[in-house]
């Protein structure tokens, strides 16, 4: 009977890959300890060596996109407020 696919968190993957990188235990020992296939651990270790834990999770990318969208919204609002201020200054000069 086949196992169902499990989704692992970025933190879990990082922890397992780091344990593999330390080489205190074999891949087989780590696989039985964490209930993950040895080939998967080797792949996570390779990813860790290539670029760190940011490759396992997309949280930083999402945060960056959210921050960029917020900044764009704020710059747009600043532009509108500057235009309104200039318009009000012109109108105030007529009366003052």
C-alpha positions in Angstrom: 0.0 0.0 0.0 1.4 3.4 -1.0 2.0 6.2 1.5 0.2 9.4 1.0 2.4 12.4 0.1 3.3 14.6 3.0 4.1 18.3 2.8 7.1 19.3 4.8 7.7 22.8 6.1 10.7 24.8 5.1 12.0 24.7 8.6 11.8 20.9 8.7 13.6 20.6 5.4 16.3 23.0 6.6 16.7 21.0 9.8 17.0 17.7 8.0 19.4 19.1 5.4 21.5 20.7 8.1 21.7 17.4 10.0 22.8 15.7 6.7 25.4 18.4 6.2 26.9 17.8 9.6 27.5 14.2 8.6 27.2 12.9 12.2 24.7 10.2 11.0 24.3 8.4 7.7 21.6 9.3 5.2 19.9 6.0 6.1 19.9 6.8 9.8 18.5 10.3 9.2 15.9 8.8 6.8 14.6 6.5 9.5 14.8 9.1 12.2 12.8 11.8 10.2 10.7 9.3 8.2 11.9 10.7 4.8 13.5 8.9 1.9 17.3 9.1 1.8 17.3 10.5 -1.8 15.0 13.3 -0.6 17.5 14.2 2.2 20.3 14.2 -0.3 18.3 16.6 -2.6 17.6 18.9 0.4 21.2 18.9 1.3 22.2 19.8 -2.2 19.7 22.7 -2.2 21.1 23.9 1.2 24.6 23.9 -0.2 23.5 25.8 -3.3 21.4 28.5 -1.7 20.2 28.1 1.8 16.8 27.7 3.3 15.2 30.4 1.2 15.0 27.9 -1.6 12.6 25.7 0.5 10.1 28.3 1.3 8.6 31.1 -0.7 7.7 33.2 2.3 10.4 35.8 1.7 9.3 36.2 -1.9 5.7 36.7 -0.9 6.7 39.2 1.8 8.8 41.1 -0.8 5.9 41.3 -3.2 3.5 42.5 -0.5 6.0 45.1 0.6 6.5 46.3 -3.0 2.8 46.5 -3.5 2.4 48.5 -0.3 5.2 50.9 -1.3 3.6 51.5 -4.7 0.3 52.3 -3.1 1.9 54.7 -0.7 3.9 56.5 -3.5 0.7 56.8 -5.4 -1.1 58.3 -2.4 1.8 60.7 -1.9 1.6 61.9 -5.5 -2.2 62.5 -5.1 -1.7 64.4 -1.9 1.0 66.6 -3.5 -1.3 67.4 -6.4 -4.1 68.3 -4.1 -1.8 70.5 -2.0 -0.6 72.4 -5.1 -4.2 72.9 -6.2 -5.2 74.2 -2.8 -2.2 76.6 -2.8 -3.4 78.0 -6.2 -6.9 78.5 -4.9 -5.8 80.1 -1.7 -3.7 82.6 -3.6 -6.8 83.9 -5.3 -8.4 84.7 -1.9 -5.3 85.8 0.0 
